[in-house]
Amino acid sequence: MDTTDRQGCSHHFVLVHGACHGAWCWYKLKALLEPAGHRVTVLDLLGSGSNTKTIYDVHSFLEYSEPLLEVMEMLEPSEKVVLVGHSFGGLSLALVADRFPEKVSVAVFLTAFLPDTYFARAPEGMMMDTQFTPYGDGDGNPEKIMTSMFFGPEFLSTKLYQLSSQEDLQLAKILTRPSSLFLEELCHAEKYSVRGFGECKKAYIKCNEDQAIPEAYQRWMIKNAGLEHVMEIPGADHMPMLSKSTELGKCLLQIADAYAQ
């Protein structure tokens, strides 16, 4: 990655994957940023990637996000990181930014859901062959039924990876796992505090060929959240860390440099 016109700052990036994915989806970006002198932390949220639990062992959004909370807790008191959340990972990003605003130099929402926005029901047929399965809270409480979600191969190839390489699409078909959007819980969650998440610097990266979170919906979230720092990656699908990894790396470095302290 060409960094000749940059300020020369070194940053610590913490990369948070989206639903059904894991730390593995950041492999290209990690390989670009680390040789340029940056620290990169990738992690599997609970029940994701190589984590030994399944989503059926996870009974709350907070529990799902625990690995990210642990990363933030282990940071040195004076250390600040660039948090990057992709897709549904944007909500885990907001959770930890609300709890650790002093440890976040900037929270970057990468074609991601923003907190405190309405979860609109997907249009009929939008999710294609994605599988939705109800599951319990582990205690047999009928009032706490949750729903798992597992992307089907048609949805992956048409809505998420349509501009990515065949190799990355096949990798996704092998490594994706059932996950959850925790809609039953999050649709009743309180809004984040003004003094926590509200104080964090935020940026958004749009992908204009995203078929999973269409650009119009991204613009709607950005407007409602009042975000002003917005960048765009032309020709990127929902997985820009794979389809446009070099361009994404440059965007992240520009954002990180702008908020370096």
C-alpha positions in Angstrom: 0.0 0.0 0.0 1.3 3.4 -1.0 1.7 5.6 2.1 4.1 8.2 0.7 1.6 11.1 1.1 0.5 10.2 4.7 1.5 11.7 8.0 3.5 8.7 9.0 1.3 7.9 12.1 1.1 4.4 13.3 -2.4 3.3 14.4 -4.0 0.3 16.2 -7.0 -0.9 14.2 -9.6 -3.2 15.8 -11.7 -4.9 13.1 -15.1 -6.3 13.9 -16.8 -8.7 11.5 -20.5 -8.8 10.6 -23.1 -11.6 11.0 -22.2 -15.1 10.0 -18.6 -14.1 9.4 -15.5 -14.1 11.6 -12.0 -12.7 11.9 -11.0 -14.5 8.8 -12.8 -12.0 6.5 -10.2 -9.4 7.3 -7.2 -11.3 6.0 -6.5 -9.1 3.0 -6.7 -5.8 5.0 -4.6 -7.2 7.8 -1.9 -8.1 5.3 -2.0 -4.6 3.9 -2.0 -2.6 7.2 0.6 -4.5 9.2 3.5 -4.3 6.8 2.8 -0.5 6.7 3.6 -0.3 10.4 0.1 -0.5 11.9 -1.2 -2.8 14.6 -4.2 -4.8 13.6 -6.5 -6.8 16.0 -9.1 -9.1 14.6 -11.4 -11.2 16.7 -14.2 -13.7 16.5 -17.4 -12.6 18.3 -19.1 -15.3 20.3 -20.3 -18.2 18.2 -18.5 -16.8 15.1 -15.5 -17.8 13.1 -13.3 -20.2 15.1 -15.0 -19.5 18.4 -15.8 -22.8 20.1 -19.4 -21.8 20.9 -22.3 -21.9 18.5 -24.9 -19.1 18.2 -27.3 -21.4 20.0 -25.1 -21.1 23.1 -25.4 -17.3 22.9 -28.4 -15.8 24.6 -27.9 -12.0 24.4 -26.3 -9.3 22.2 -24.1 -8.4 25.1 -22.9 -12.0 25.4 -22.3 -12.1 21.7 -20.1 -9.0 21.9 -18.0 -10.1 24.9 -14.8 -10.9 22.9 -14.8 -7.3 21.7 -15.4 -6.0 25.2 -12.5 -8.1 26.5 -10.2 -6.6 23.8 -11.1 -3.0 24.9 -10.7 -3.9 28.6 -7.1 -5.2 28.0 -6.0 -1.9 26.3 -3.5 0.3 28.2 -5.3 3.1 30.0 -3.9 5.7 27.7 -4.2 3.7 24.5 -6.7 4.6 21.8 -7.8 2.5 18.9 -9.5 2.9 15.5 -12.6 0.7 15.8 -14.0 -0.6 12.5 -17.3 -2.4 12.4 -18.6 -4.1 9.3 -22.3 -4.6 8.6 -24.0 -5.9 11.8 -20.6 -5.4 13.5 -21.5 -1.8 13.6 -23.8 -2.5 16.6 -21.1 -4.2 18.6 -18.9 -1.3 17.7 -21.5 1.1 19.2 -21.8 -1.0 22.3 -18.1 -0.8 23.2 -17.7 2.8 22.1 -20.5 3.7 24.5 -18.7 1.9 27.3 -15.1 2.9 26.4 -15.3 6.3 24.7 -12.0 7.3 26.1 -10.3 4.4 24.3 -11.7 5.2 20.8 -10.0 7.7 18.6 -12.7 7.1 15.9 -15.5 4.6 15.3 -15.7 3.7 11.6 -18.9 2.1 10.4 -18.1 0.2 7.2 -21.3 -0.3 5.2 -22.7 -1.0 8.6 -25.8 -0.7 10.7 -25.9 2.4 12.9 -27.4 2.2 16.4 -30.7 3.7 17.3 -32.1 3.3 13.8 -35.2 1.3 13.0 -34.7 -2.3 11.8 -37.0 -2.2 8.7 -38.3 -5.6 7.6 -36.5 -6.8 4.5 -38.6 -6.8 1.4 -40.2 -10.1 0.4 -37.7 -12.4 -1.1 -34.7 -10.1 -0.3 -33.0 -12.7 2.0 -33.4 -15.4 -0.7 -32.1 -18.7 0.6 -31.1 -17.4 4.0 -32.3 -19.7 6.8 -34.0 -18.4 9.9 -34.4 -20.7 12.9 -35.9 -20.0 16.3 -34.0 -21.1 19.4 -34.4 -20.7 23.1 -32.5 -18.9 25.9 -31.2 -22.2 27.4 -33.6 -22.1 30.3 -36.7 -23.1 28.4 -38.3 -19.7 28.7 -40.9 -19.4 25.9 -40.9 -15.6 26.2 -37.2 -15.4 25.3 -37.2 -17.1 21.9 -34.5 -15.8 19.6 -33.8 -16.3 15.9 -30.7 -17.5 14.2 -29.7 -16.6 10.7 -27.5 -18.4 8.2 -26.8 -17.0 4.8 -27.4 -19.4 1.9 -25.1 -19.8 -1.1 -27.4 -17.8 -3.4 -27.6 -14.9 -1.0 -23.8 -14.9 -0.5 -23.1 -14.9 -4.2 -25.9 -12.4 -5.2 -26.1 -9.9 -2.3 -22.8 -10.0 -0.5 -20.0 -11.2 -2.8 -21.2 -10.4 -6.3 -18.1 -8.3 -7.0 -15.7 -10.3 -5.0 -13.4 -13.1 -6.4 -14.7 -16.6 -6.8 -12.0 -17.7 -4.4 -13.3 -15.4 -1.6 -16.9 -16.4 -2.3 -15.9 -20.1 -2.0 -14.0 -19.3 1.2 -17.2 -17.7 2.6 -19.3 -20.7 1.7 -16.9 -22.8 3.7 -16.4 -20.6 6.7 -19.6 -18.7 7.4 -21.7 -19.9 10.4 -25.2 -19.4 11.7 -25.5 -16.1 13.6 -28.2 -13.8 14.8 -29.3 -10.2 14.5 -30.8 -10.3 18.0 -33.8 -8.4 16.7 -36.1 -9.6 19.6 -33.7 -7.9 22.0 -32.4 -4.9 20.1 -35.8 -3.6 18.9 -36.5 -2.9 22.6 -33.1 -1.6 23.6 -32.6 1.9 25.1 -30.7 4.4 23.0 -27.1 5.0 23.7 -26.0 7.7 26.0 -25.0 11.2 24.8 -22.0 11.1 27.1 -20.7 7.7 25.9 -21.3 6.8 22.3 -22.4 10.3 21.6 -19.0 11.7 22.4 -17.1 9.4 20.1 -15.8 10.6 16.8 -17.5 8.7 14.0 -17.1 8.1 10.3 -19.0 6.1 7.8 -17.7 4.3 4.6 -20.4 3.7 2.0 -20.2 1.0 -0.7 -22.3 2.0 -3.7 -22.7 -1.5 -5.1 -23.8 -3.0 -1.8 -26.9 -5.2 -2.4 -27.2 -6.3 1.3 -27.5 -2.8 2.8 -28.5 -0.7 -0.2 -26.9 2.7 -0.6 -30.2 4.5 -0.1 -30.6 2.8 3.3 -27.0 3.7 4.2 -27.7 7.3 3.4 -30.9 7.3 5.5 -29.0 5.9 8.5 -26.2 8.5 8.0 -28.6 11.3 7.8 -30.5 10.2 10.9 -27.3 9.7 12.9 -26.0 13.1 11.9 -22.7 11.8 10.6 -20.6 14.3 8.7 -17.5 12.3 7.9 -18.5 10.0 5.1 -16.3 8.3 2.5 -17.4 6.1 -0.4 -15.7 3.2 -2.2 -17.0 3.0 -5.8 -17.5 -0.4 -7.2 -17.5 -2.2 -3.9 -20.0 -4.8 -2.9 -21.0 -5.6 0.7 -17.5 -7.1 1.4 -15.1 -4.3 0.6 -12.4 -5.8 2.7 -12.2 -8.5 0.0 -13.5 -6.9 -3.2 -11.7 -3.5 -2.7 -9.2 -4.1 0.1 -6.6 -1.6 -1.2 -9.1 1.2 -1.5 -10.6 0.3 1.9 -7.1 0.4 3.4 -6.5 3.9 2.0 -9.9 5.1 3.4 -9.2 3.8 6.8 -5.7 5.4 6.9 -7.2 8.8 5.9 -9.8 8.5 8.6 -7.3 7.3 11.2 -4.9 10.1 10.4 -7.6 12.7 10.6 -8.5 11.7 14.2 -5.0 10.8 15.5 -4.2 12.3 18.8 
